[in-house]
Amino acid sequence: MDTFYQLLTSDPDAAIRQLQADTTVSTWLKHALTQLADRDPVDALHDLDLLLNLVEALCDTALAQQPRPHSRIRTLPSDSSTEHEVLIPPTVDQFPAELMIGGTVDRLLVPEFLSIISESSVSLGWETPLFTPDSEVTLFRALNTHHHLHFYNGFAAEGEFPSLEAWLIQHQIGFTRISSGTSAYQAERVQFRKGLKQPHAVATDPNGQEFIPKPNLLKVSQYLKEGAHDDATALLDLLIGLPLGPLPPFRIAHTLTATPDFLHDEPL
């Protein structure tokens, strides 16, 4: 039995990772795989059944044969004694997002960093294969002209890279994310720098220019009219955000250079 089909019987997630790493698999299919976990399973099966029947019908017609469409979707047993509640994950919007990473990664964290990048469904450009680095050399070869790791995902769930971003924040590694937004999601620029506890997010217009939503400015205006100048200033500073420096170049180094205190103790 083919390795892929063996994985389907034991570890479907591993089967997905194998497809994503396979250079012979089309980019079209890999993009579909990035959305699979966020799709309603019933809807996904329905879409796949429609597509398969359509392709078969086109092939049959080209061969002057009569198409014979039929559903391949398995039905659940109707016996209420054997029915189980199926928890269907909520659907989320997917839209383009970019993530630039800069700062210093400790060499001891590199294997973990490589793994989480490979699991984040990122590419080094739009409509390019998924990036699955396996060494420091692979990372450095991927740096852009600004010496940053620049990742893309045309179908990022809610325009974010949640696992990768959380890892970067945990290890105090800077990044800038740009999400295009949709009719339901505001486009935004999210920035994190070493020393912050949380990333700073600002809304952006279609040209990438930052702006402050009108309701927030109306609140500032209300404070000013009420004579609460300190509150107005504090809110305005919060809306504008802290001045952040540019994203530093990406590098890998041994950062744990401090000598533990007990090594300085006098011998007994």
Secondary structure, DSSP 8 states (H G I E B T S, - for coil): --HHHHHHHH-HHHHHHHHHH-TTS-HHHHHHHHHHTTS-HHHHHHHHHHHHHHHHHHHHHHTT---------------TTT-----------EEEEEEEEEEEEEGGGHHHHHHHHHTTT-BSSTT--B----SHHHHHHT--TTS-EEEEEEEEETT--HHHHHHHHHTT-EEEEEE---SSS--EEEEE-TT-SS-EEEEE-TTS-EE--HHHHHHHHHHHHTT-HHHHHHHHHHHH---------EEEE-------GGGGS---
